[in-house]
């Protein structure tokens, strides 16, 4: 069902002296499956780090597959309302709450390899958006590319008029700038939507191939363009965090910062693996448009930036300048 990181009998034997009954056990709401790469490579190590850093006084139990409540969009509320102590979600699923964080998802703002460090280097500009919870981890993702069910997308003309799944409002604006129709939906619904023709294509990074089997319902993957990314976060219920002593709080924040780097590494590794796997599927094609076509996509994508900054409220221009190195 879930994985519990607890003190082992050996740890007790060497004198940590904390009984299972005395340990503070915290619930982690995870809408992803137990076998998902994030669960294995990021969330489980996070739980292990918390237990190790607190000497077993605080443990974390993962409730995978939406066990504490289904729906990726609702996960932020799980932590906010205290249904869970921790929750994993994407800032784009509750975009109105995180407009400054989502400045970082705009095309060309963050480098894939260094985006997470850039976020944390500028956290003073973002922390106000997390005042109702405790931010534990935040990382940038791989770029969102175009998975198409049956239409090869090599130019802007090819995507015009198509219905395209988007993970966030900003990605929707970008897709509109390309001349397509954005359709908002969580990642868990993409497979069926492509299979049934509800959408013609989907914006998601390469992790969608192996994690969500998108190669079964799409024949083409267009890469190489400037695109949005999808920042992820782990947040904690504010009261649960404040109920811990200073040492436990520090341990959770240290583990969260480490989990941020693990989350980014997981994303980039699995995305690259996914693109390679897609290319190897019979009858499938990974498309890299010509330089001229890429320039046309990028110009259209960049056109949304002034609008997003203007709509994102006070501080958005400062965040954009800081994250993009302007």
Phi, psi and omega in degrees: 000305182208171184246127182247124176265114184226166172297134176271165177301326179295320180296319178298323184294332181269009166101020176291330169069028178244122180278159178301324181293328184276342183291143175274112183258123185250143183265132179245112179276120183233113180284349180273161183288161180299330181268001180295143180305323178299318181299314185284319189264347183232308187285317177297314175300324177300313179300319180294320179295320179299314180298317181295315185288338178258008182062029179083000180287336174233129178236159183234128176251127178273128173252099190271164175064029179073027184297331178268009181139127185283170173095109178303324184295329185275358189292323177303318180294332178301317179284318181301318184271355177085009173297325175230158174279322176237152172212147175254136176200183177248139180301327182293341180286337176231062192301324183294339179276337188230050183297325181286318175303320184283352168300328180289347179271352184296149183300130176084358184281310182251142171278137182305319186286335188235007186300320181294315177299322179296318175304308185290330177294339182242026185298331179301333180278345187248339193298336179298334180287346183250022186291338181274350177225182171253118175289127181251314181217149177208131178213153175273158184250180171290163181294144172281127178242182190255109171268122183243133183296313186213354182255117176291126184252104181247339181220169175301323180300327183291332184265346183299132179086351179281154174267121189235123175296138176231148181271351185201167180298316182295321176295325176298319177297320179296315180296321175298321178296336176279349181096010179257174180254116180284142176232115182279130175196150176291162185300329184294345183258355186297314185306305183295324181294320176290319183296323185264357179083010175299324174233157177265334185204169181217138173268115177198158179281179186295348178296341182295342183291303183274324184285327184234012172057037184289343175295342179282340186234010176217145181254343186229144176226117181261123183235179172093352180265157170290133184211177176284162164242177184233094181299136176254155172216157165247124177241159182234144174304130186298318180292322178298319179294314183292338179285345180275156177285171186301320182294318180292320177300314180298321180297317180295318180292323176295316179296323179293320178295320177294321179294331176299315179293322177296321179298315178297315180298317178302313180303306185294319180295312184289326177296315179296318177299320181294317180296319177296320180294322179297315181298332183277350181286136181297133178079009180250157181218131169266119186257125168250110182299165176295162179303320180295318180291321177298318180299322179293316175302311185295322178296316178295320180297315182295339183294340182277344189300311179301320179297315181295316180298317180296326183274351187269358172088186182302136176091351185295319180295322178296319178295315179301313181298319182292313184290327183268358178075023180286000000 
